[in-house]
Structures are given as C-alpha cells and as structure tokens.
Amino acid sequence: MSTITCLIVDDEPNAVQLLEDYIRKVPFLQLKARCYDAFEVLEFLKSDKVQLIFMDINMPQLSGMDLAALLPKDQHIIFSTAYANYALEGYEYNAVDYLLKPVTFKRFMQAVTKAQSLFTQPRQEAVIREAPAAPEYIFVKSGKQLIKVEYDKVLYLEALKEYVNIVTSDNKMMVYKRMKELEEQLPANFIRIHNSYIVNIDHIQHIADNQVVIGKMKLPVSASYRDAFLQLVNKRLL
C-alpha cells in the first residue's frame, strides 16, 4: 500500500491534535508537518511538498480558501470547518472532501479513503467519459399528444410524488412517471442534487450556499448528492 504524505493546517491546537491522532491510526497516511496559519504552510511548501493537506477554512489573516487559491491546481485538499455553508465553495479548489467539525474518526476515514482512491486509480475518470451518448430528446405524453422535448432546453426536473414536473426554458410539463425512471434516460449533463430535483448543469448560473441558481429558481443541494454533483462540476472548472 503506497503512502500518502500529508500536512495539517489549523489555528486551533486541539483540532490539530485530533487530526494528528487520526492520521497516526491510518497506515497509508504519513504526517510531514503541522502548521497553525497559512504563512507557515507557504513557507513549508517552498522546500517540501505533500500530496494531501488537511486545511481549516476559518483562519486569521489568510483563510483556508485564500490559501487554496495560492496553491497549485493539482494540490489535493480536505477542508474542515464548523460552518456547513462553505462546502460548495470548498470544492472549487480541487477539494477531495469537506469535513464538518467536530470531525469523527468514521467521517475522517471516509474522506481519506476517497483521497486514496485518487492516487491509486488515476484513470477512473477516463473510463466514465467513454459511456455511450444519450439521445438528444424524449417524447412526453400530454393528454392525447406526444410532445417532443429537447434535452438541451430542459432546465430541471422536480419530483412530485407520482409525477415529475419537467421545466424547460419556455414551458412546464407534468408527466405521470417516477423520477428514478426518468433519471435513467437522461444524458450525462443532468445530475441529481436532491431527492426532489435533477438539474441540467448547462443551465446553472451559479452555485453558492449549498444551492444552485437556474433562472429565477434557487434549488437546494442535499448532502447525500453533493459529492457526485461537485465531481461533475469539477470536470468543467477552469
């Protein structure tokens, strides 16, 4: 099993100690340094490198987000903070995961196992991209008519018990179908963000505070779908 070198940066000594204790329990992690502010990290990285940084977001002078913006784009980071509203912003900086304090060992292991998969299976993303292309449209039954709906015009889908509300750029249609059935027919640019919502990523205007904005609608991103959604977003980051 290959070792992943890592660094902790947090201005709270107790938080540093907790992560250090967790790291010692994991055979494939090797702690190389502990830092208590962003400037210590920048100084350390002048002469050394690590594969993974455990980074607090709420730090004085330079926050974790500010520091992440100064690091190479391929630097893997696991953010931690006491504030859940930073989660989506954290993924903009190549974040492997986002840990909400107080961090449990179980949640820590989920994050570092995800990090390990990035180093041991670097070609997995290329395999996913080879999936066959989906059709460009579907036909939706409305009364006695079958209406052609082009996928690129669909903004989002909303589950309403036994029905699904399909919202396009110029129309709304309600169909008698479960969301799960429709989800299996959708192309790769559609992603589920909530039990009630599937969105077309091409129509998202911005992402903030665990919400996506499409037109005048703000749709919630639930914790259970956040990782898959942000992985798709990260593929399109500049």
N, C-alpha and C positions, 0 to 999 in steps of 0.2 A: 504494500500500500504506500503510495507516494505521499510525502509530507507537504502540507500547505503552510507556508510561512505567514505569520500574521502580526498585526500591531493593534494596540488598543489606544484610543484617544478619547478621553472624557475628563471633564474638570471636577468630577466628583470622585474622591478616592474610594469610597465604598463601592461605587459602580465599577471602577477599575478592578478592584479586588474580586468582586463577584465574577466578572468575565474571566479574569486570570484563573480563578478556581475552576470554572467551567472548561477552559481551554486545557488545563492540566489533565482533565478526565478523558480527553479525546485523543486517541493515539495518532491520528493523522494531522493534528494541529501542532505547530511549533511557534511559540510566542517569541518574537525577537525584540520587542520594545514596548514600553508603556509611556504614553505622553499625556500631559494634562492640559494642553492647549494646542491650537493649530500651528503656532510658530515652532513648537518642539517637533511636530510632525514634519514640517517643511525642512527643518534643519537635519533631521534624521535621514530623510529621503535624498538629501544631497550626496550622501556617501553610501547608502544602502537602499535595498528595495524589499518589499514584501508583496506577496500575492493577494493578501486579503487584509482589509482594515476594518476593525470594529469602531465605528465613529458615532459619537454623540452629536446630536444636532444643536442642542441649546448650550453653546459655549460663549464666553465673553469675547469681545473684540472681533474674532472671526468665527462665525457659526460653522457647523458641520457642512451645511450647504455651500457656504462661501469657500471653505477649504476644498470641497469636492470639485468645485469649478476650476480650481488651480491645478488639479491632478491630471495625469494622462487619462485619456478616454477609456483606455483598457484596464484601468485600475479597478479591481473588484472591491466593493464596499458593502458592509452590512451596517445600516443605520440603526441607531437606538435613540429613543426619546420618550418623555412622559406624555407627549401630545400627539394624539392619533391623526390630527388634521394634516400632518406633514407627510403622510405615507405616499401619496401620489407624486408629490414634488420630488421625494427622495429617489423614486425610480428613474427620474430624468438623468441621474448621474450614474448610470450603469449599476445601480444598486442590486445586489443579489437578493436582499430581503430587508425587511423593516421590522425591528423588534420594539415592542411597546413595554416600557418599564412599569413595574418591576419584571425583569426577564426571568422566566422559569427555565430550568435546565431542559425540559422537554421541548419548549419552543426554540431554545438555543440550538438544540440538536437538529431540529427541522431546518433551520437556517444554514447551518454549516454542512449538512448533508446535501443541501441544494448547491452550495458553493463547491463541494467536492465533485458533484456531477459535471460542473462546468469545466473542471480541469481534466476529468477522466473521459468525458465524451464530447470533445470539441466539435465533432461533425454531425451531431444530432440535428441541429437546425437545418443543415443542408438536406437531410433526408425528408424533413417535414415539408420543405418547399417543393418537393417532387410530386406532391399529391395532384391527382388529375383535376383539371379546371372544371368548375361547375357551370351549368347553363347560364345564360345572360338574363333569363326571365322565367317567370312562372305564370300560370293562369289561375286566377282566383274566381271561385264561384260566387256570384252575387245575384240572388233571385234566380231568374231563368237564363242569365247571361254568364259567360266566362270572360273575365276581363284580364287582359294581358298586363302584367306588372313587371317593369324592367327593374332588375336588382339595383342598378346604379341610382335609381330615383327614390329608393326606399331609405328613409331617414332612420327609423327604428321600428321595432315591434313591441307591443305591450300585451302581456298575458292578462286575460280577464276570465278567470275560471275555465269554462269550457270553450271560450272564444279567444281569438288573437286579433288585436287591433293593429293593422298594418298602416303605418303613417308614411306617406310619400311626400315629395316636395310640393305636390299640388292636390292631394286627395287623402282621404282616410277610408279604409275598408275593414269591416269586421267579418271574420271568417270563423266558421264552426270547426275548430281544429285546436288541438293542444299545442302549446309552444314547443314541446320536445319534438313533435313530428315535423314542424316547420324548420326547426333548428338544423335537423339532419339534411335538409335540402339546400341550405344557404351556402354561398361561396365563402372563401377564406377571409374576406374583408368584413364579415359580420362576426361579432363576438358578444357573448352573453356577459352582462355586467351585474346582473341582479336576477333573482327568481322571476321578476316581472318584466325585465327588459333585455332585448337584444338590440345592439346598435350597429349601424354601418359606419365603420371607422373613417371612411372617406368624407363623411359629413360632420364629423366632430370639429367644433370651432375652437374650443379649449377645454383643458382638464384642470380642475383645482378643487381642493377641499373635498376629496372623495366624491366628486360629481363630474359628469361630462355635460357640456353645453352643446346642444344641437338646435339651431334656430332660436326660438324663444323658450325652449324647454331645458330644464336642468334635471338630469336623470342621475339617480344615486348609483354608486359603485359599491357593492357589498363586499365584505371581507372574503367570502368564500369564492368569489370570482375575480378578485383584484389581481392576483399573480398572473393568471392566464391573460387577462386584459392588458396588463402592463408589459408582458413579454411581447405581445403583438405590437404595442405602441413603440417599444424599444427598437424593433426592427426598422422603424421608419424615422428614428432620431437622426439628426444631423450631427 
